[in-house]
């Protein structure tokens, strides 16, 4: 989803740059979960805060982000090839 959103914001950017930006954003959000303070924990206690910031750091989530971005890249490249052949 972040890969798609990054591509929507920067439609002329190269796929590799969009992928890097999306992965960096996801990693940054996950790493902020290591930071614990009462104010940010109060934000995380709300539904929007929990959906955007998450609840706790899980290293496996980093692997899932890379896989998700990779799937987005693969889908984009496949669609580009298909439409290049059949406009």
N, CA, C and O atoms as CSV, one atom per row, in Angstrom:
chain,resi,resn,atom,element,x,y,z
A,1,UNK,N,N,0.819,-1.179,0.000
A,1,UNK,CA,C,0.000,0.000,0.000
A,1,UNK,C,C,0.871,1.254,0.000
A,1,UNK,O,O,0.561,2.231,-0.681
A,2,UNK,N,N,1.937,1.222,0.750
A,2,UNK,CA,C,2.836,2.368,0.793
A,2,UNK,C,C,3.544,2.528,-0.547
A,2,UNK,O,O,3.777,3.653,-0.990
A,3,UNK,N,N,3.888,1.428,-1.195
A,3,UNK,CA,C,4.504,1.495,-2.529
A,3,UNK,C,C,3.533,2.157,-3.497
A,3,UNK,O,O,3.929,3.037,-4.262
A,4,UNK,N,N,2.269,1.747,-3.475
A,4,UNK,CA,C,1.271,2.338,-4.353
A,4,UNK,C,C,1.104,3.829,-4.054
A,4,UNK,O,O,1.053,4.643,-4.976
A,5,UNK,N,N,1.019,4.187,-2.781
A,5,UNK,CA,C,0.860,5.586,-2.396
A,5,UNK,C,C,2.050,6.435,-2.804
A,5,UNK,O,O,1.884,7.573,-3.242
A,6,UNK,N,N,3.251,5.887,-2.661
A,6,UNK,CA,C,4.459,6.617,-3.068
A,6,UNK,C,C,4.474,6.841,-4.570
A,6,UNK,O,O,4.855,7.913,-5.038
A,7,UNK,N,N,4.063,5.839,-5.321
A,7,UNK,CA,C,3.991,5.985,-6.773
A,7,UNK,C,C,2.917,6.967,-7.196
A,7,UNK,O,O,3.066,7.652,-8.208
A,8,UNK,N,N,1.845,7.043,-6.440
A,8,UNK,CA,C,0.775,7.987,-6.735
A,8,UNK,C,C,1.248,9.420,-6.496
A,8,UNK,O,O,0.912,10.324,-7.260
A,9,UNK,N,N,2.025,9.622,-5.438
A,9,UNK,CA,C,2.536,10.952,-5.104
A,9,UNK,C,C,3.602,11.393,-6.107
A,9,UNK,O,O,3.677,12.571,-6.456
A,10,UNK,N,N,4.417,10.458,-6.564
A,10,UNK,CA,C,5.508,10.772,-7.502
A,10,UNK,C,C,5.389,9.871,-8.738
A,10,UNK,O,O,6.170,8.932,-8.890
A,11,UNK,N,N,4.418,10.148,-9.624
A,11,UNK,CA,C,4.163,9.236,-10.740
A,11,UNK,C,C,5.295,9.150,-11.762
A,11,UNK,O,O,5.392,8.155,-12.481
A,12,UNK,N,N,6.136,10.151,-11.842
A,12,UNK,CA,C,7.225,10.132,-12.824
A,12,UNK,C,C,8.529,9.563,-12.268
A,12,UNK,O,O,9.518,9.441,-12.991
A,13,UNK,N,N,8.525,9.222,-10.999
A,13,UNK,CA,C,9.734,8.684,-10.374
A,13,UNK,C,C,9.992,7.260,-10.864
A,13,UNK,O,O,9.065,6.519,-11.191
A,14,UNK,N,N,11.263,6.902,-10.907
A,14,UNK,CA,C,11.629,5.542,-11.293
A,14,UNK,C,C,11.089,4.557,-10.261
A,14,UNK,O,O,10.972,4.871,-9.077
A,15,UNK,N,N,10.771,3.387,-10.731
A,15,UNK,CA,C,10.223,2.351,-9.852
A,15,UNK,C,C,11.181,2.039,-8.705
A,15,UNK,O,O,10.749,1.825,-7.572
A,16,UNK,N,N,12.471,2.015,-8.998
A,16,UNK,CA,C,13.449,1.711,-7.947
A,16,UNK,C,C,13.446,2.768,-6.849
A,16,UNK,O,O,13.595,2.442,-5.671
A,17,UNK,N,N,13.279,4.023,-7.228
A,17,UNK,CA,C,13.241,5.097,-6.219
A,17,UNK,C,C,11.960,5.042,-5.400
A,17,UNK,O,O,11.979,5.270,-4.191
A,18,UNK,N,N,10.859,4.741,-6.057
A,18,UNK,CA,C,9.591,4.604,-5.339
A,18,UNK,C,C,9.687,3.444,-4.356
A,18,UNK,O,O,9.228,3.547,-3.218
A,19,UNK,N,N,10.278,2.350,-4.793
A,19,UNK,CA,C,10.435,1.189,-3.914
A,19,UNK,C,C,11.317,1.522,-2.722
A,19,UNK,O,O,11.007,1.140,-1.594
A,20,UNK,N,N,12.404,2.223,-2.961
A,20,UNK,CA,C,13.305,2.607,-1.871
A,20,UNK,C,C,12.598,3.540,-0.897
A,20,UNK,O,O,12.726,3.376,0.316
A,21,UNK,N,N,11.854,4.516,-1.411
A,21,UNK,CA,C,11.131,5.442,-0.542
A,21,UNK,C,C,10.075,4.711,0.285
A,21,UNK,O,O,9.916,4.981,1.476
A,22,UNK,N,N,9.362,3.798,-0.343
A,22,UNK,CA,C,8.322,3.045,0.367
A,22,UNK,C,C,8.931,2.179,1.466
A,22,UNK,O,O,8.428,2.148,2.589
A,23,UNK,N,N,10.003,1.484,1.141
A,23,UNK,CA,C,10.660,0.640,2.148
A,23,UNK,C,C,11.228,1.483,3.290
A,23,UNK,O,O,11.121,1.102,4.456
A,24,UNK,N,N,11.823,2.615,2.962
A,24,UNK,CA,C,12.378,3.494,3.996
A,24,UNK,C,C,11.274,4.016,4.920
A,24,UNK,O,O,11.451,4.081,6.136
A,25,UNK,N,N,10.150,4.382,4.335
A,25,UNK,CA,C,9.016,4.853,5.136
A,25,UNK,C,C,8.527,3.753,6.078
A,25,UNK,O,O,8.310,3.995,7.265
A,26,UNK,N,N,8.356,2.556,5.546
A,26,UNK,CA,C,7.890,1.429,6.365
A,26,UNK,C,C,8.875,1.104,7.481
A,26,UNK,O,O,8.475,0.862,8.620
A,27,UNK,N,N,10.159,1.101,7.151
A,27,UNK,CA,C,11.175,0.828,8.165
A,27,UNK,C,C,11.155,1.910,9.241
A,27,UNK,O,O,11.280,1.610,10.428
A,28,UNK,N,N,10.999,3.164,8.828
A,28,UNK,CA,C,10.978,4.256,9.801
A,28,UNK,C,C,9.802,4.115,10.762
A,28,UNK,O,O,9.957,4.293,11.970
A,29,UNK,N,N,8.633,3.796,10.226
A,29,UNK,CA,C,7.456,3.610,11.086
A,29,UNK,C,C,7.693,2.461,12.059
A,29,UNK,O,O,7.379,2.570,13.244
A,30,UNK,N,N,8.246,1.365,11.559
A,30,UNK,CA,C,8.487,0.206,12.440
A,30,UNK,C,C,9.520,0.549,13.514
A,30,UNK,O,O,9.363,0.172,14.675
A,31,UNK,N,N,10.559,1.254,13.129
A,31,UNK,CA,C,11.604,1.598,14.104
A,31,UNK,C,C,11.114,2.599,15.141
A,31,UNK,O,O,11.615,2.605,16.266
A,32,UNK,N,N,10.147,3.447,14.793
A,32,UNK,CA,C,9.605,4.370,15.802
A,32,UNK,C,C,8.882,3.613,16.907
A,32,UNK,O,O,8.666,4.155,17.991
A,33,UNK,N,N,8.510,2.380,16.646
A,33,UNK,CA,C,7.821,1.594,17.675
A,33,UNK,C,C,8.761,1.193,18.803
A,33,UNK,O,O,8.313,0.739,19.856
A,34,UNK,N,N,10.044,1.355,18.588
A,34,UNK,CA,C,11.006,1.108,19.667
A,34,UNK,C,C,11.008,2.252,20.682
A,34,UNK,O,O,11.432,2.077,21.825
A,35,UNK,N,N,10.532,3.421,20.256
A,35,UNK,CA,C,10.481,4.598,21.118
A,35,UNK,C,C,9.234,4.547,21.980
A,35,UNK,O,O,8.119,4.428,21.472
A,36,UNK,N,N,9.427,4.635,23.259
A,36,UNK,CA,C,8.311,4.597,24.198
A,36,UNK,C,C,8.301,5.883,25.019
A,36,UNK,O,O,9.261,6.189,25.726
A,37,UNK,N,N,7.233,6.608,24.918
A,37,UNK,CA,C,7.002,7.793,25.741
A,37,UNK,C,C,5.496,7.871,25.975
A,37,UNK,O,O,4.715,7.397,25.149
A,38,UNK,N,N,5.089,8.458,27.077
A,38,UNK,CA,C,3.649,8.509,27.370
A,38,UNK,C,C,2.822,9.175,26.266
A,38,UNK,O,O,1.715,8.724,25.970
A,39,UNK,N,N,3.339,10.227,25.664
A,39,UNK,CA,C,2.550,10.938,24.653
A,39,UNK,C,C,2.341,10.095,23.396
A,39,UNK,O,O,1.245,10.084,22.836
A,40,UNK,N,N,3.383,9.389,22.948
A,40,UNK,CA,C,3.224,8.586,21.726
A,40,UNK,C,C,2.461,7.297,22.015
A,40,UNK,O,O,1.766,6.773,21.144
A,41,UNK,N,N,2.591,6.794,23.228
A,41,UNK,CA,C,1.787,5.630,23.597
A,41,UNK,C,C,0.310,5.993,23.654
A,41,UNK,O,O,-0.547,5.164,23.348
A,42,UNK,N,N,0.004,7.245,24.050
A,42,UNK,CA,C,-1.386,7.709,24.055
A,42,UNK,C,C,-1.908,7.808,22.619
A,42,UNK,O,O,-3.071,7.495,22.363
A,43,UNK,N,N,-1.065,8.236,21.686
A,43,UNK,CA,C,-1.466,8.294,20.280
A,43,UNK,C,C,-1.700,6.879,19.764
A,43,UNK,O,O,-2.677,6.626,19.061
A,44,UNK,N,N,-0.803,5.953,20.113
A,44,UNK,CA,C,-0.949,4.562,19.671
A,44,UNK,C,C,-2.178,3.889,20.270
A,44,UNK,O,O,-2.654,2.890,19.731
A,45,UNK,N,N,-2.697,4.415,21.369
A,45,UNK,CA,C,-3.886,3.834,22.003
A,45,UNK,C,C,-5.160,4.169,21.233
A,45,UNK,O,O,-6.196,3.540,21.452
A,46,UNK,N,N,-5.097,5.155,20.332
A,46,UNK,CA,C,-6.262,5.482,19.507
A,46,UNK,C,C,-6.276,4.574,18.280
A,46,UNK,O,O,-5.245,4.021,17.897
A,47,UNK,N,N,-7.444,4.424,17.670
A,47,UNK,CA,C,-7.540,3.577,16.475
A,47,UNK,C,C,-6.679,4.101,15.334
A,47,UNK,O,O,-5.921,3.322,14.756
A,48,UNK,N,N,-6.757,5.401,14.975
A,48,UNK,CA,C,-5.886,5.879,13.889
A,48,UNK,C,C,-4.399,5.739,14.229
A,48,UNK,O,O,-3.592,5.388,13.368
A,49,UNK,N,N,-4.047,6.010,15.470
A,49,UNK,CA,C,-2.648,5.879,15.887
A,49,UNK,C,C,-2.158,4.447,15.802
A,49,UNK,O,O,-1.029,4.191,15.383
A,50,UNK,N,N,-3.002,3.524,16.198
A,50,UNK,CA,C,-2.633,2.103,16.140
A,50,UNK,C,C,-2.492,1.646,14.688
A,50,UNK,O,O,-1.587,0.876,14.366
A,51,UNK,N,N,-3.393,2.122,13.798
A,51,UNK,CA,C,-3.329,1.718,12.392
A,51,UNK,C,C,-2.105,2.298,11.683
A,51,UNK,O,O,-1.515,1.629,10.835
A,52,UNK,N,N,-1.719,3.514,12.013
A,52,UNK,CA,C,-0.599,4.168,11.336
A,52,UNK,C,C,0.730,3.820,11.996
A,52,UNK,O,O,1.693,3.484,11.307
A,53,UNK,N,N,0.791,3.897,13.311
A,53,UNK,CA,C,2.056,3.723,14.020
A,53,UNK,C,C,2.296,2.306,14.529
A,53,UNK,O,O,3.428,1.962,14.869
A,54,UNK,N,N,1.269,1.491,14.587
A,54,UNK,CA,C,1.428,0.142,15.118
A,54,UNK,C,C,1.481,0.148,16.628
A,54,UNK,O,O,1.349,1.192,17.266
A,55,UNK,N,N,1.674,-1.029,17.193
A,55,UNK,CA,C,1.673,-1.144,18.650
A,55,UNK,C,C,3.011,-1.552,19.233
A,55,UNK,O,O,3.315,-1.200,20.372
A,56,UNK,N,N,3.803,-2.272,18.495
A,56,UNK,CA,C,5.079,-2.721,19.035
A,56,UNK,C,C,5.998,-3.174,17.918
A,56,UNK,O,O,5.548,-3.560,16.839
A,57,UNK,N,N,7.278,-3.122,18.190
A,57,UNK,CA,C,8.283,-3.494,17.195
A,57,UNK,C,C,8.318,-5.013,17.025
A,57,UNK,O,O,8.367,-5.763,18.000
A,58,UNK,N,N,8.292,-5.442,15.775
A,58,UNK,CA,C,8.459,-6.848,15.429
A,58,UNK,C,C,9.417,-6.912,14.244
A,58,UNK,O,O,9.101,-6.410,13.165
A,59,UNK,N,N,10.568,-7.517,14.433
A,59,UNK,CA,C,11.575,-7.566,13.376
A,59,UNK,C,C,11.042,-8.259,12.122
A,59,UNK,O,O,11.427,-7.901,11.009
A,60,UNK,N,N,10.173,-9.232,12.288
A,60,UNK,CA,C,9.630,-9.939,11.133
A,60,UNK,C,C,8.816,-9.008,10.227
A,60,UNK,O,O,8.709,-9.247,9.024
A,61,UNK,N,N,8.243,-7.948,10.806
A,61,UNK,CA,C,7.504,-6.979,9.997
A,61,UNK,C,C,8.403,-6.350,8.935
A,61,UNK,O,O,7.934,-6.034,7.841
A,62,UNK,N,N,9.673,-6.168,9.236
A,62,UNK,CA,C,10.607,-5.598,8.262
A,62,UNK,C,C,10.716,-6.502,7.036
A,62,UNK,O,O,10.771,-6.022,5.903
A,63,UNK,N,N,10.747,-7.802,7.269
A,63,UNK,CA,C,10.778,-8.768,6.166
A,63,UNK,C,C,9.494,-8.665,5.353
A,63,UNK,O,O,9.525,-8.697,4.123
A,64,UNK,N,N,8.370,-8.542,6.042
A,64,UNK,CA,C,7.076,-8.428,5.346
A,64,UNK,C,C,7.020,-7.163,4.502
A,64,UNK,O,O,6.457,-7.180,3.408
A,65,UNK,N,N,7.591,-6.072,4.987
A,65,UNK,CA,C,7.610,-4.829,4.202
A,65,UNK,C,C,8.410,-5.008,2.924
A,65,UNK,O,O,7.990,-4.564,1.856
A,66,UNK,N,N,9.559,-5.656,3.031
A,66,UNK,CA,C,10.391,-5.881,1.848
A,66,UNK,C,C,9.645,-6.769,0.843
A,66,UNK,O,O,9.681,-6.516,-0.361
A,67,UNK,N,N,8.986,-7.789,1.335
A,67,UNK,CA,C,8.215,-8.671,0.452
A,67,UNK,C,C,7.073,-7.896,-0.210
A,67,UNK,O,O,6.838,-8.047,-1.409
A,68,UNK,N,N,6.373,-7.079,0.553
A,68,UNK,CA,C,5.275,-6.293,0.004
A,68,UNK,C,C,5.739,-5.315,-1.063
A,68,UNK,O,O,5.107,-5.192,-2.112
A,69,UNK,N,N,6.834,-4.624,-0.805
A,69,UNK,CA,C,7.370,-3.698,-1.802
A,69,UNK,C,C,7.828,-4.475,-3.034
A,69,UNK,O,O,7.618,-4.034,-4.164
A,70,UNK,N,N,8.449,-5.620,-2.817
A,70,UNK,CA,C,8.882,-6.450,-3.942
A,70,UNK,C,C,7.712,-6.907,-4.804
A,70,UNK,O,O,7.812,-6.927,-6.030
A,71,UNK,N,N,6.606,-7.273,-4.168
A,71,UNK,CA,C,5.406,-7.658,-4.922
A,71,UNK,C,C,4.856,-6.472,-5.711
A,71,UNK,O,O,4.412,-6.628,-6.848
A,72,UNK,N,N,4.886,-5.300,-5.108
A,72,UNK,CA,C,4.432,-4.107,-5.813
A,72,UNK,C,C,5.295,-3.805,-7.021
A,72,UNK,O,O,4.781,-3.468,-8.088
A,73,UNK,N,N,6.599,-3.922,-6.861
A,73,UNK,CA,C,7.531,-3.694,-7.974
A,73,UNK,C,C,7.275,-4.717,-9.075
A,73,UNK,O,O,7.195,-4.362,-10.251
A,74,UNK,N,N,7.146,-5.971,-8.697
A,74,UNK,CA,C,6.901,-7.026,-9.688
A,74,UNK,C,C,5.613,-6.796,-10.459
A,74,UNK,O,O,5.576,-6.975,-11.677
A,75,UNK,N,N,4.559,-6.401,-9.762
A,75,UNK,CA,C,3.286,-6.135,-10.420
A,75,UNK,C,C,3.394,-4.941,-11.366
A,75,UNK,O,O,2.881,-4.974,-12.484
A,76,UNK,N,N,4.059,-3.899,-10.910
A,76,UNK,CA,C,4.219,-2.724,-11.773
A,76,UNK,C,C,5.008,-3.061,-13.034
A,76,UNK,O,O,4.621,-2.668,-14.134
A,77,UNK,N,N,6.093,-3.774,-12.878
A,77,UNK,CA,C,6.908,-4.130,-14.043
A,77,UNK,C,C,6.147,-5.050,-14.998
A,77,UNK,O,O,6.249,-4.902,-16.216
A,78,UNK,N,N,5.393,-5.988,-14.453
A,78,UNK,CA,C,4.600,-6.889,-15.302
A,78,UNK,C,C,3.537,-6.114,-16.071
A,78,UNK,O,O,3.323,-6.368,-17.257
A,79,UNK,N,N,2.871,-5.174,-15.411
A,79,UNK,CA,C,1.851,-4.378,-16.090
A,79,UNK,C,C,2.464,-3.470,-17.148
A,79,UNK,O,O,1.884,-3.274,-18.216
A,80,UNK,N,N,3.628,-2.921,-16.851
A,80,UNK,CA,C,4.299,-2.079,-17.856
A,80,UNK,C,C,4.656,-2.884,-19.097
A,80,UNK,O,O,4.466,-2.420,-20.222
A,81,UNK,N,N,5.177,-4.094,-18.891
A,81,UNK,CA,C,5.520,-4.948,-20.037
A,81,UNK,C,C,4.274,-5.301,-20.842
A,81,UNK,O,O,4.292,-5.290,-22.073
A,82,UNK,N,N,3.209,-5.608,-20.144
A,82,UNK,CA,C,1.971,-5.996,-20.845
A,82,UNK,C,C,1.420,-4.839,-21.667
A,82,UNK,O,O,1.031,-5.025,-22.820
A,83,UNK,N,N,1.386,-3.646,-21.080
A,83,UNK,CA,C,0.842,-2.500,-21.799
A,83,UNK,C,C,1.796,-1.967,-22.860
A,83,UNK,O,O,1.366,-1.279,-23.786
A,84,UNK,N,N,3.060,-2.269,-22.741
A,84,UNK,CA,C,4.008,-1.884,-23.791
A,84,UNK,C,C,3.772,-2.712,-25.052
A,84,UNK,O,O,3.963,-2.224,-26.166
A,85,UNK,N,N,3.358,-3.965,-24.871
A,85,UNK,CA,C,3.055,-4.841,-25.999
A,85,UNK,C,C,1.685,-4.584,-26.592
A,85,UNK,O,O,1.509,-4.625,-27.810
A,86,UNK,N,N,0.702,-4.314,-25.721
A,86,UNK,CA,C,-0.690,-4.118,-26.168
A,86,UNK,C,C,-1.230,-2.800,-25.610
A,86,UNK,O,O,-1.946,-2.804,-24.608
A,87,UNK,N,N,-0.900,-1.684,-26.239
A,87,UNK,CA,C,-1.398,-0.403,-25.711
A,87,UNK,C,C,-2.825,-0.244,-25.890
A,87,UNK,O,O,-3.387,0.779,-25.497
